[in-house]
Amino acid sequence: MSKSIFYHAGCPVCVSAEHDIVNLIGNDNVEIVNIGEIRGRINEAEKAGVESVPALLTPNGNVLHINFGASMADVKG
Amino acid sequence: MSKSIFYHAGCPVCVSAEHDIVNLIGNDNVEIVNIGEIRGRINEAEKAGVESVPALLTPNGNVLHINFGASMADVKG
């Protein structure tokens, strides 16, 4: 895995954080995944350790939870 | 302000996040400030909107609170 993955759910906090992350690490270095829409990837996010969104999964497997938009329970609910 | 500023307080969560941020955006693009040690900068961090550490202040003035190490009250206490 060479790219980071930014998981979000379309919330205002998520959109703001997405812009900041893309500005900081570059559009080519991050895959943006809206798990509110692509619900088939919720399980993958949870297995990676994502507890809330927005969150950035780094190439080395660490999860950075950024500010707070919604818990995974809220996303699934 | 062209660099981001990463505020931390030396906590384990802070150190882990610091490594991730430096890997992602590059050592030259971020100033690392330990406000547990450089206490004169606590006020500056709070004015920028930092509510907990670790946090990244972006060049455009947004604050990304990353995971959770300690509240500013804990840092000051």
Backbone of each chain as nested JSON, in Angstrom:
{
  "chains": [
    {"id": "A", "residues": [
      {"number": 1, "name": "MET", "atoms": {"N": [0.842, -1.188, 0.0], "CA": [0.0, 0.0, 0.0], "C": [0.88, 1.243, 0.0]}},
      {"number": 2, "name": "SER", "atoms": {"N": [0.848, 2.028, -1.075], "CA": [1.706, 3.206, -1.153], "C": [0.934, 4.498, -0.915]}},
      {"number": 3, "name": "LYS", "atoms": {"N": [-0.364, 4.459, -1.156], "CA": [-1.186, 5.646, -0.923], "C": [-1.813, 5.603, 0.455]}},
      {"number": 4, "name": "SER", "atoms": {"N": [-2.105, 6.778, 0.974], "CA": [-2.973, 6.858, 2.136], "C": [-4.418, 6.735, 1.66]}},
      {"number": 5, "name": "ILE", "atoms": {"N": [-5.301, 6.392, 2.569], "CA": [-6.736, 6.383, 2.259], "C": [-7.448, 7.308, 3.238]}},
      {"number": 6, "name": "PHE", "atoms": {"N": [-8.202, 8.248, 2.694], "CA": [-8.966, 9.168, 3.53], "C": [-10.419, 8.716, 3.524]}},
      {"number": 7, "name": "TYR", "atoms": {"N": [-10.893, 8.249, 4.665], "CA": [-12.284, 7.809, 4.789], "C": [-13.126, 8.958, 5.328]}},
      {"number": 8, "name": "HIS", "atoms": {"N": [-14.252, 9.179, 4.693], "CA": [-15.154, 10.209, 5.189], "C": [-16.591, 9.799, 4.908]}},
      {"number": 9, "name": "ALA", "atoms": {"N": [-17.524, 10.633, 5.348], "CA": [-18.932, 10.31, 5.138], "C": [-19.711, 11.532, 4.667]}},
      {"number": 10, "name": "GLY", "atoms": {"N": [-19.003, 12.469, 4.052], "CA": [-19.679, 13.614, 3.458], "C": [-20.083, 14.718, 4.413]}},
      {"number": 11, "name": "CYS", "atoms": {"N": [-19.753, 14.54, 5.689], "CA": [-20.138, 15.549, 6.672], "C": [-19.291, 16.817, 6.488]}},
      {"number": 12, "name": "PRO", "atoms": {"N": [-19.79, 17.958, 6.961], "CA": [-19.048, 19.217, 6.788], "C": [-17.629, 19.147, 7.342]}},
      {"number": 13, "name": "VAL", "atoms": {"N": [-17.465, 18.562, 8.522], "CA": [-16.123, 18.417, 9.103], "C": [-15.243, 17.576, 8.176]}},
      {"number": 14, "name": "CYS", "atoms": {"N": [-15.86, 16.551, 7.57], "CA": [-15.121, 15.667, 6.665], "C": [-14.623, 16.429, 5.441]}},
      {"number": 15, "name": "VAL", "atoms": {"N": [-15.483, 17.236, 4.853], "CA": [-15.141, 17.955, 3.627], "C": [-14.01, 18.938, 3.892]}},
      {"number": 16, "name": "SER", "atoms": {"N": [-14.1, 19.634, 5.011], "CA": [-13.06, 20.58, 5.387], "C": [-11.725, 19.86, 5.583]}},
      {"number": 17, "name": "ALA", "atoms": {"N": [-11.75, 18.743, 6.3], "CA": [-10.518, 17.99, 6.557], "C": [-9.959, 17.415, 5.26]}},
      {"number": 18, "name": "GLU", "atoms": {"N": [-10.858, 16.988, 4.36], "CA": [-10.402, 16.444, 3.082], "C": [-9.591, 17.486, 2.312]}},
      {"number": 19, "name": "HIS", "atoms": {"N": [-10.099, 18.71, 2.264], "CA": [-9.37, 19.764, 1.556], "C": [-7.994, 19.983, 2.176]}},
      {"number": 20, "name": "ASP", "atoms": {"N": [-7.945, 19.993, 3.5], "CA": [-6.666, 20.214, 4.175], "C": [-5.684, 19.082, 3.884]}},
      {"number": 21, "name": "ILE", "atoms": {"N": [-6.177, 17.86, 3.946], "CA": [-5.29, 16.706, 3.728], "C": [-4.779, 16.679, 2.291]}},
      {"number": 22, "name": "VAL", "atoms": {"N": [-5.656, 16.945, 1.333], "CA": [-5.235, 16.96, -0.07], "C": [-4.196, 18.063, -0.297]}},
      {"number": 23, "name": "ASN", "atoms": {"N": [-4.42, 19.218, 0.32], "CA": [-3.44, 20.308, 0.198], "C": [-2.093, 19.924, 0.801]}},
      {"number": 24, "name": "LEU", "atoms": {"N": [-2.14, 19.191, 1.902], "CA": [-0.91, 18.879, 2.635], "C": [-0.107, 17.757, 1.992]}},
      {"number": 25, "name": "ILE", "atoms": {"N": [-0.786, 16.69, 1.584], "CA": [-0.017, 15.524, 1.123], "C": [-0.143, 15.299, -0.384]}},
      {"number": 26, "name": "GLY", "atoms": {"N": [-1.026, 16.056, -1.032], "CA": [-1.103, 15.971, -2.489], "C": [-2.162, 14.992, -2.956]}},
      {"number": 27, "name": "ASN", "atoms": {"N": [-2.888, 15.4, -3.965], "CA": [-3.997, 14.62, -4.501], "C": [-3.57, 13.225, -4.961]}},
      {"number": 28, "name": "ASP", "atoms": {"N": [-2.347, 13.122, -5.466], "CA": [-1.884, 11.837, -5.995], "C": [-1.52, 10.838, -4.904]}},
      {"number": 29, "name": "ASN", "atoms": {"N": [-1.424, 11.331, -3.669], "CA": [-0.946, 10.465, -2.592], "C": [-2.05, 9.954, -1.683]}},
      {"number": 30, "name": "VAL", "atoms": {"N": [-3.289, 10.245, -2.055], "CA": [-4.377, 9.823, -1.172], "C": [-5.607, 9.418, -1.99]}},
      {"number": 31, "name": "GLU", "atoms": {"N": [-6.184, 8.296, -1.582], "CA": [-7.452, 7.853, -2.159], "C": [-8.568, 8.333, -1.24]}},
      {"number": 32, "name": "ILE", "atoms": {"N": [-9.564, 8.984, -1.829], "CA": [-10.677, 9.504, -1.03], "C": [-11.85, 8.518, -1.12]}},
      {"number": 33, "name": "VAL", "atoms": {"N": [-12.32, 8.047, 0.017], "CA": [-13.412, 7.073, 0.029], "C": [-14.547, 7.595, 0.905]}},
      {"number": 34, "name": "ASN", "atoms": {"N": [-15.703, 7.801, 0.292], "CA": [-16.898, 8.198, 1.045], "C": [-17.657, 6.937, 1.452]}},
      {"number": 35, "name": "ILE", "atoms": {"N": [-17.462, 6.526, 2.703], "CA": [-18.094, 5.282, 3.146], "C": [-19.568, 5.481, 3.475]}},
      {"number": 36, "name": "GLY", "atoms": {"N": [-20.017, 6.737, 3.418], "CA": [-21.457, 6.955, 3.504], "C": [-22.134, 6.513, 2.211]}},
      {"number": 37, "name": "GLU", "atoms": {"N": [-21.394, 6.6, 1.095], "CA": [-21.944, 6.205, -0.201], "C": [-21.462, 4.819, -0.633]}},
      {"number": 38, "name": "ILE", "atoms": {"N": [-20.167, 4.568, -0.462], "CA": [-19.612, 3.263, -0.843], "C": [-19.618, 2.38, 0.395]}},
      {"number": 39, "name": "ARG", "atoms": {"N": [-20.796, 1.905, 0.745], "CA": [-20.967, 1.246, 2.033], "C": [-20.262, -0.102, 2.094]}},
      {"number": 40, "name": "GLY", "atoms": {"N": [-19.943, -0.659, 0.943], "CA": [-19.211, -1.916, 0.913], "C": [-17.807, -1.794, 1.486]}},
      {"number": 41, "name": "ARG", "atoms": {"N": [-17.353, -0.579, 1.692], "CA": [-15.996, -0.408, 2.237], "C": [-15.983, -0.061, 3.722]}},
      {"number": 42, "name": "ILE", "atoms": {"N": [-17.165, -0.047, 4.338], "CA": [-17.222, 0.223, 5.782], "C": [-16.461, -0.847, 6.552]}},
      {"number": 43, "name": "ASN", "atoms": {"N": [-16.652, -2.095, 6.154], "CA": [-16.01, -3.198, 6.85], "C": [-14.488, -3.098, 6.764]}},
      {"number": 44, "name": "GLU", "atoms": {"N": [-14.007, -2.78, 5.584], "CA": [-12.562, -2.598, 5.367], "C": [-12.016, -1.49, 6.279]}},
      {"number": 45, "name": "ALA", "atoms": {"N": [-12.765, -0.388, 6.368], "CA": [-12.319, 0.732, 7.202], "C": [-12.252, 0.315, 8.666]}},
      {"number": 46, "name": "GLU", "atoms": {"N": [-13.279, -0.373, 9.125], "CA": [-13.296, -0.805, 10.52], "C": [-12.147, -1.768, 10.828]}},
      {"number": 47, "name": "LYS", "atoms": {"N": [-11.883, -2.68, 9.88], "CA": [-10.782, -3.627, 10.092], "C": [-9.441, -2.905, 10.166]}},
      {"number": 48, "name": "ALA", "atoms": {"N": [-9.333, -1.778, 9.461], "CA": [-8.09, -0.999, 9.484], "C": [-7.946, -0.21, 10.788]}},
      {"number": 49, "name": "GLY", "atoms": {"N": [-9.048, -0.124, 11.562], "CA": [-8.981, 0.581, 12.837], "C": [-9.689, 1.914, 12.855]}},
      {"number": 50, "name": "VAL", "atoms": {"N": [-10.448, 2.207, 11.801], "CA": [-11.173, 3.475, 11.749], "C": [-12.349, 3.436, 12.726]}},
      {"number": 51, "name": "GLU", "atoms": {"N": [-12.366, 4.354, 13.669], "CA": [-13.425, 4.402, 14.675], "C": [-14.389, 5.545, 14.434]}},
      {"number": 52, "name": "SER", "atoms": {"N": [-13.915, 6.565, 13.721], "CA": [-14.769, 7.694, 13.387], "C": [-14.234, 8.306, 12.1]}},
      {"number": 53, "name": "VAL", "atoms": {"N": [-15.071, 9.111, 11.472], "CA": [-14.641, 9.812, 10.269], "C": [-14.72, 11.315, 10.52]}},
      {"number": 54, "name": "PRO", "atoms": {"N": [-13.882, 12.108, 9.858], "CA": [-12.873, 11.694, 8.886], "C": [-11.671, 11.031, 9.544]}},
      {"number": 55, "name": "ALA", "atoms": {"N": [-11.043, 10.121, 8.792], "CA": [-9.842, 9.452, 9.276], "C": [-8.924, 9.184, 8.099]}},
      {"number": 56, "name": "LEU", "atoms": {"N": [-7.63, 9.231, 8.384], "CA": [-6.636, 8.966, 7.351], "C": [-5.873, 7.704, 7.715]}},
      {"number": 57, "name": "LEU", "atoms": {"N": [-5.951, 6.721, 6.837], "CA": [-5.167, 5.495, 6.998], "C": [-3.852, 5.708, 6.265]}},
      {"number": 58, "name": "THR", "atoms": {"N": [-2.741, 5.685, 6.998], "CA": [-1.447, 5.973, 6.375], "C": [-0.914, 4.728, 5.661]}},
      {"number": 59, "name": "PRO", "atoms": {"N": [0.082, 4.92, 4.764], "CA": [0.636, 3.771, 4.046], "C": [1.204, 2.694, 4.966]}},
      {"number": 60, "name": "ASN", "atoms": {"N": [1.623, 3.078, 6.164], "CA": [2.158, 2.044, 7.067], "C": [1.107, 1.474, 8.012]}},
      {"number": 61, "name": "GLY", "atoms": {"N": [-0.156, 1.785, 7.748], "CA": [-1.232, 1.112, 8.471], "C": [-1.737, 1.815, 9.711]}},
      {"number": 62, "name": "ASN", "atoms": {"N": [-1.2, 2.978, 10.023], "CA": [-1.712, 3.727, 11.174], "C": [-2.96, 4.509, 10.788]}},
      {"number": 63, "name": "VAL", "atoms": {"N": [-3.844, 4.682, 11.74], "CA": [-5.045, 5.476, 11.505], "C": [-4.944, 6.79, 12.261]}},
      {"number": 64, "name": "LEU", "atoms": {"N": [-5.072, 7.887, 11.527], "CA": [-5.131, 9.206, 12.155], "C": [-6.58, 9.677, 12.117]}},
      {"number": 65, "name": "HIS", "atoms": {"N": [-7.217, 9.709, 13.287], "CA": [-8.571, 10.248, 13.367], "C": [-8.458, 11.761, 13.429]}},
      {"number": 66, "name": "ILE", "atoms": {"N": [-9.112, 12.44, 12.509], "CA": [-8.929, 13.884, 12.354], "C": [-10.213, 14.607, 12.737]}},
      {"number": 67, "name": "ASN", "atoms": {"N": [-10.099, 15.502, 13.704], "CA": [-11.288, 16.176, 14.226], "C": [-12.375, 15.138, 14.452]}},
      {"number": 68, "name": "PHE", "atoms": {"N": [-13.604, 15.481, 14.337], "CA": [-14.645, 14.475, 14.549], "C": [-15.88, 14.855, 13.753]}},
      {"number": 69, "name": "GLY", "atoms": {"N": [-16.245, 13.973, 12.827], "CA": [-17.446, 14.207, 12.045], "C": [-18.559, 13.282, 12.471]}},
      {"number": 70, "name": "ALA", "atoms": {"N": [-18.252, 11.993, 12.515], "CA": [-19.27, 11.008, 12.859], "C": [-18.582, 9.723, 13.3]}},
      {"number": 71, "name": "SER", "atoms": {"N": [-19.211, 9.022, 14.242], "CA": [-18.7, 7.715, 14.639], "C": [-19.066, 6.692, 13.573]}},
      {"number": 72, "name": "MET", "atoms": {"N": [-18.393, 5.558, 13.582], "CA": [-18.726, 4.504, 12.624], "C": [-20.153, 4.012, 12.858]}},
      {"number": 73, "name": "ALA", "atoms": {"N": [-20.581, 4.027, 14.116], "CA": [-21.964, 3.619, 14.418], "C": [-22.963, 4.553, 13.727]}},
      {"number": 74, "name": "ASP", "atoms": {"N": [-22.639, 5.843, 13.722], "CA": [-23.512, 6.805, 13.038], "C": [-23.527, 6.557, 11.529]}},
      {"number": 75, "name": "VAL", "atoms": {"N": [-22.36, 6.244, 10.982], "CA": [-22.268, 6.003, 9.538], "C": [-23.1, 4.786, 9.148]}},
      {"number": 76, "name": "LYS", "atoms": {"N": [-23.06, 3.762, 10.009], "CA": [-23.777, 2.519, 9.707], "C": [-25.27, 2.64, 9.977]}},
      {"number": 77, "name": "GLY", "atoms": {"N": [-25.624, 3.532, 10.904], "CA": [-27.007, 3.6, 11.372], "C": [-27.973, 4.16, 10.344]}}
    ]},
    {"id": "B", "residues": [
      {"number": 1, "name": "MET", "atoms": {"N": [2.495, 32.489, 6.597], "CA": [2.83, 31.189, 7.201], "C": [2.831, 30.127, 6.11]}},
      {"number": 2, "name": "SER", "atoms": {"N": [3.996, 29.566, 5.798], "CA": [4.062, 28.568, 4.74], "C": [4.177, 27.15, 5.279]}},
      {"number": 3, "name": "LYS", "atoms": {"N": [4.648, 27.031, 6.514], "CA": [4.77, 25.707, 7.12], "C": [3.557, 25.411, 7.971]}},
      {"number": 4, "name": "SER", "atoms": {"N": [3.271, 24.115, 8.107], "CA": [2.334, 23.7, 9.136], "C": [3.066, 23.694, 10.478]}},
      {"number": 5, "name": "ILE", "atoms": {"N": [2.291, 23.726, 11.557], "CA": [2.88, 23.584, 12.898], "C": [2.202, 22.408, 13.589]}},
      {"number": 6, "name": "PHE", "atoms": {"N": [3.0, 21.47, 14.045], "CA": [2.481, 20.313, 14.769], "C": [2.709, 20.547, 16.254]}},
      {"number": 7, "name": "TYR", "atoms": {"N": [1.616, 20.721, 16.995], "CA": [1.703, 20.929, 18.441], "C": [1.523, 19.598, 19.159]}},
      {"number": 8, "name": "HIS", "atoms": {"N": [2.4, 19.308, 20.094], "CA": [2.237, 18.085, 20.866], "C": [2.726, 18.33, 22.287]}},
      {"number": 9, "name": "ALA", "atoms": {"N": [2.602, 17.295, 23.106], "CA": [3.026, 17.452, 24.499], "C": [3.83, 16.244, 24.953]}},
      {"number": 10, "name": "GLY", "atoms": {"N": [4.428, 15.54, 24.003], "CA": [5.314, 14.444, 24.358], "C": [4.633, 13.133, 24.71]}},
      {"number": 11, "name": "CYS", "atoms": {"N": [3.298, 13.115, 24.641], "CA": [2.572, 11.901, 24.987], "C": [2.793, 10.826, 23.905]}},
      {"number": 12, "name": "PRO", "atoms": {"N": [2.603, 9.533, 24.269], "CA": [2.813, 8.462, 23.291], "C": [1.985, 8.643, 22.014]}},
      {"number": 13, "name": "VAL", "atoms": {"N": [0.72, 9.02, 22.168], "CA": [-0.127, 9.259, 20.992], "C": [0.468, 10.374, 20.131]}},
      {"number": 14, "name": "CYS", "atoms": {"N": [1.022, 11.397, 20.818], "CA": [1.626, 12.532, 20.11], "C": [2.825, 12.088, 19.282]}},
      {"number": 15, "name": "VAL", "atoms": {"N": [3.689, 11.276, 19.876], "CA": [4.919, 10.844, 19.206], "C": [4.579, 10.012, 17.976]}},
      {"number": 16, "name": "SER", "atoms": {"N": [3.618, 9.121, 18.132], "CA": [3.195, 8.288, 17.012], "C": [2.632, 9.138, 15.881]}},
      {"number": 17, "name": "ALA", "atoms": {"N": [1.78, 10.082, 16.231], "CA": [1.179, 10.951, 15.212], "C": [2.239, 11.829, 14.56]}},
      {"number": 18, "name": "GLU", "atoms": {"N": [3.21, 12.281, 15.337], "CA": [4.28, 13.109, 14.788], "C": [5.029, 12.358, 13.689]}},
      {"number": 19, "name": "HIS", "atoms": {"N": [5.365, 11.098, 13.949], "CA": [6.062, 10.305, 12.941], "C": [5.231, 10.188, 11.671]}},
      {"number": 20, "name": "ASP", "atoms": {"N": [3.938, 9.943, 11.841], "CA": [3.059, 9.8, 10.679], "C": [2.985, 11.093, 9.876]}},
      {"number": 21, "name": "ILE", "atoms": {"N": [2.835, 12.202, 10.573], "CA": [2.713, 13.493, 9.888], "C": [4.004, 13.848, 9.151]}},
      {"number": 22, "name": "VAL", "atoms": {"N": [5.138, 13.635, 9.802], "CA": [6.419, 13.938, 9.15], "C": [6.598, 13.057, 7.917]}},
      {"number": 23, "name": "ASN", "atoms": {"N": [6.222, 11.787, 8.03], "CA": [6.311, 10.899, 6.862], "C": [5.41, 11.371, 5.734]}},
      {"number": 24, "name": "LEU", "atoms": {"N": [4.234, 11.867, 6.083], "CA": [3.238, 12.227, 5.063], "C": [3.552, 13.556, 4.387]}},
      {"number": 25, "name": "ILE", "atoms": {"N": [3.902, 14.551, 5.169], "CA": [4.032, 15.879, 4.55], "C": [5.482, 16.354, 4.454]}},
      {"number": 26, "name": "GLY", "atoms": {"N": [6.402, 15.617, 5.079], "CA": [7.824, 15.941, 4.929], "C": [8.332, 16.825, 6.049]}},
      {"number": 27, "name": "ASN", "atoms": {"N": [9.519, 16.513, 6.51], "CA": [10.129, 17.19, 7.648], "C": [10.289, 18.699, 7.42]}},
      {"number": 28, "name": "ASP", "atoms": {"N": [10.519, 19.071, 6.147], "CA": [10.762, 20.484, 5.843], "C": [9.484, 21.315, 5.85]}},
      {"number": 29, "name": "ASN", "atoms": {"N": [8.337, 20.629, 5.87], "CA": [7.07, 21.345, 5.742], "C": [6.327, 21.522, 7.054]}},
      {"number": 30, "name": "VAL", "atoms": {"N": [6.957, 21.111, 8.139], "CA": [6.255, 21.205, 9.411], "C": [7.221, 21.572, 10.538]}},
      {"number": 31, "name": "GLU", "atoms": {"N": [6.771, 22.491, 11.378], "CA": [7.511, 22.845, 12.587], "C": [6.913, 22.045, 13.738]}},
      {"number": 32, "name": "ILE", "atoms": {"N": [7.766, 21.37, 14.492], "CA": [7.291, 20.557, 15.612], "C": [7.459, 21.36, 16.896]}},
      {"number": 33, "name": "VAL", "atoms": {"N": [6.378, 21.54, 17.635], "CA": [6.435, 22.331, 18.874], "C": [5.887, 21.507, 20.036]}},
      {"number": 34, "name": "ASN", "atoms": {"N": [6.733, 21.228, 21.013], "CA": [6.288, 20.536, 22.22], "C": [5.858, 21.58, 23.247]}},
      {"number": 35, "name": "ILE", "atoms": {"N": [4.535, 21.782, 23.335], "CA": [4.045, 22.82, 24.245], "C": [4.044, 22.352, 25.691]}},
      {"number": 36, "name": "GLY", "atoms": {"N": [4.39, 21.075, 25.908], "CA": [4.624, 20.619, 27.278], "C": [5.937, 21.192, 27.797]}},
      {"number": 37, "name": "GLU", "atoms": {"N": [6.885, 21.403, 26.875], "CA": [8.196, 21.939, 27.261], "C": [8.307, 23.439, 26.974]}},
      {"number": 38, "name": "ILE", "atoms": {"N": [7.832, 23.844, 25.785], "CA": [7.916, 25.264, 25.412], "C": [6.59, 25.913, 25.781]}},
      {"number": 39, "name": "ARG", "atoms": {"N": [6.404, 26.126, 27.072], "CA": [5.086, 26.52, 27.567], "C": [4.695, 27.928, 27.129]}},
      {"number": 40, "name": "GLY", "atoms": {"N": [5.659, 28.706, 26.739], "CA": [5.369, 30.053, 26.249], "C": [4.556, 30.046, 24.968]}},
      {"number": 41, "name": "ARG", "atoms": {"N": [4.449, 28.889, 24.325], "CA": [3.684, 28.825, 23.078], "C": [2.292, 28.233, 23.255]}},
      {"number": 42, "name": "ILE", "atoms": {"N": [1.919, 27.918, 24.494], "CA": [0.569, 27.395, 24.747], "C": [-0.487, 28.422, 24.327]}},
      {"number": 43, "name": "ASN", "atoms": {"N": [-0.246, 29.671, 24.687], "CA": [-1.21, 30.718, 24.372], "C": [-1.408, 30.871, 22.858]}},
      {"number": 44, "name": "GLU", "atoms": {"N": [-0.303, 30.845, 22.137], "CA": [-0.346, 30.914, 20.667], "C": [-1.17, 29.757, 20.086]}},
      {"number": 45, "name": "ALA", "atoms": {"N": [-0.956, 28.563, 20.633], "CA": [-1.682, 27.382, 20.128], "C": [-3.178, 27.534, 20.381]}},
      {"number": 46, "name": "GLU", "atoms": {"N": [-3.518, 27.984, 21.586], "CA": [-4.939, 28.149, 21.913], "C": [-5.598, 29.204, 21.026]}},
      {"number": 47, "name": "LYS", "atoms": {"N": [-4.867, 30.281, 20.778], "CA": [-5.418, 31.327, 19.911], "C": [-5.652, 30.806, 18.5]}},
      {"number": 48, "name": "ALA", "atoms": {"N": [-4.824, 29.858, 18.063], "CA": [-4.982, 29.281, 16.723], "C": [-6.142, 28.293, 16.663]}},
      {"number": 49, "name": "GLY", "atoms": {"N": [-6.676, 27.918, 17.85], "CA": [-7.814, 27.018, 17.87], "C": [-7.503, 25.605, 18.319]}},
      {"number": 50, "name": "VAL", "atoms": {"N": [-6.29, 25.395, 18.821], "CA": [-5.903, 24.062, 19.295], "C": [-6.621, 23.757, 20.608]}},
      {"number": 51, "name": "GLU", "atoms": {"N": [-7.407, 22.686, 20.614], "CA": [-8.162, 22.307, 21.809], "C": [-7.566, 21.092, 22.501]}},
      {"number": 52, "name": "SER", "atoms": {"N": [-6.827, 20.301, 21.75], "CA": [-6.167, 19.123, 22.313], "C": [-4.928, 18.85, 21.479]}},
      {"number": 53, "name": "VAL", "atoms": {"N": [-4.035, 18.053, 22.035], "CA": [-2.848, 17.647, 21.282], "C": [-2.85, 16.134, 21.127]}},
      {"number": 54, "name": "PRO", "atoms": {"N": [-2.257, 15.6, 20.069], "CA": [-1.576, 16.325, 19.008], "C": [-2.539, 17.035, 18.067]}},
      {"number": 55, "name": "ALA", "atoms": {"N": [-2.072, 18.14, 17.496], "CA": [-2.87, 18.887, 16.526], "C": [-1.95, 19.501, 15.486]}},
      {"number": 56, "name": "LEU", "atoms": {"N": [-2.471, 19.589, 14.274], "CA": [-1.701, 20.183, 13.189], "C": [-2.385, 21.458, 12.73]}},
      {"number": 57, "name": "LEU", "atoms": {"N": [-1.662, 22.564, 12.834], "CA": [-2.15, 23.842, 12.311], "C": [-1.661, 23.955, 10.87]}},
      {"number": 58, "name": "THR", "atoms": {"N": [-2.59, 24.023, 9.923], "CA": [-2.202, 24.041, 8.511], "C": [-1.808, 25.456, 8.092]}},
      {"number": 59, "name": "PRO", "atoms": {"N": [-1.107, 25.578, 6.945], "CA": [-0.681, 26.911, 6.49], "C": [-1.843, 27.875, 6.277]}},
      {"number": 60, "name": "ASN", "atoms": {"N": [-3.039, 27.367, 6.004], "CA": [-4.169, 28.273, 5.826], "C": [-4.966, 28.504, 7.109]}},
      {"number": 61, "name": "GLY", "atoms": {"N": [-4.424, 28.063, 8.23], "CA": [-4.991, 28.417, 9.516], "C": [-6.009, 27.455, 10.097]}},
      {"number": 62, "name": "ASN", "atoms": {"N": [-6.236, 26.335, 9.411], "CA": [-7.141, 25.333, 9.98], "C": [-6.407, 24.452, 10.983]}},
      {"number": 63, "name": "VAL", "atoms": {"N": [-7.14, 23.976, 11.97], "CA": [-6.55, 23.072, 12.955], "C": [-7.113, 21.673, 12.75]}},
      {"number": 64, "name": "LEU", "atoms": {"N": [-6.215, 20.72, 12.55], "CA": [-6.613, 19.314, 12.48], "C": [-6.22, 18.649, 13.792]}},
      {"number": 65, "name": "HIS", "atoms": {"N": [-7.229, 18.309, 14.597], "CA": [-6.956, 17.568, 15.827], "C": [-6.812, 16.101, 15.457]}},
      {"number": 66, "name": "ILE", "atoms": {"N": [-5.69, 15.511, 15.811], "CA": [-5.355, 14.161, 15.355], "C": [-5.374, 13.211, 16.545]}},
      {"number": 67, "name": "ASN", "atoms": {"N": [-6.213, 12.175, 16.434], "CA": [-6.383, 11.247, 17.549], "C": [-6.561, 12.053, 18.83]}},
      {"number": 68, "name": "PHE", "atoms": {"N": [-6.146, 11.559, 19.96], "CA": [-6.304, 12.349, 21.172], "C": [-5.23, 11.956, 22.17]}},
      {"number": 69, "name": "GLY", "atoms": {"N": [-4.395, 12.903, 22.516], "CA": [-3.352, 12.642, 23.508], "C": [-3.685, 13.304, 24.829]}},
      {"number": 70, "name": "ALA", "atoms": {"N": [-3.981, 14.595, 24.767], "CA": [-4.266, 15.346, 25.99], "C": [-5.019, 16.617, 25.636]}},
      {"number": 71, "name": "SER", "atoms": {"N": [-5.912, 17.028, 26.518], "CA": [-6.593, 18.304, 26.338], "C": [-5.644, 19.44, 26.687]}},
      {"number": 72, "name": "MET", "atoms": {"N": [-5.954, 20.633, 26.223], "CA": [-5.126, 21.784, 26.579], "C": [-5.151, 22.008, 28.097]}},
      {"number": 73, "name": "ALA", "atoms": {"N": [-6.284, 21.702, 28.723], "CA": [-6.367, 21.838, 30.185], "C": [-5.358, 20.907, 30.856]}},
      {"number": 74, "name": "ASP", "atoms": {"N": [-5.224, 19.701, 30.314], "CA": [-4.249, 18.758, 30.875], "C": [-2.823, 19.275, 30.69]}},
      {"number": 75, "name": "VAL", "atoms": {"N": [-2.564, 19.852, 29.519], "CA": [-1.221, 20.354, 29.235], "C": [-0.867, 21.489, 30.198]}},
      {"number": 76, "name": "LYS", "atoms": {"N": [-1.87, 22.322, 30.484], "CA": [-1.617, 23.479, 31.348], "C": [-1.585, 23.105, 32.829]}},
      {"number": 77, "name": "GLY", "atoms": {"N": [-2.273, 22.005, 33.164], "CA": [-2.447, 21.644, 34.572], "C": [-1.162, 21.192, 35.249]}}
    ]}
  ]
}
